[in-house]
């Protein structure tokens, strides 16, 4: 799933909830990596709104990752 903002980050998390926790962590890791690349692209282009959207989505995914890790 292509995560571009807070809304799509939350939708992705909801889709992943029925998966194995390790698979959820893998999906989160990959999504964070992609969002970090997007964020760098937006920074290079001077797109502050894009940077903020990426940061917010990353924060949501990190929060979910911490929740999963605390349950393991």
HELIX and SHEET records of a PDB file:
HELIX    1   1 UNK A    6  UNK A   16  1                                  11    
HELIX    2   2 UNK A   21  UNK A   45  1                                  25    
HELIX    3   3 UNK A   48  UNK A   71  1                                  24    
END                                                                             
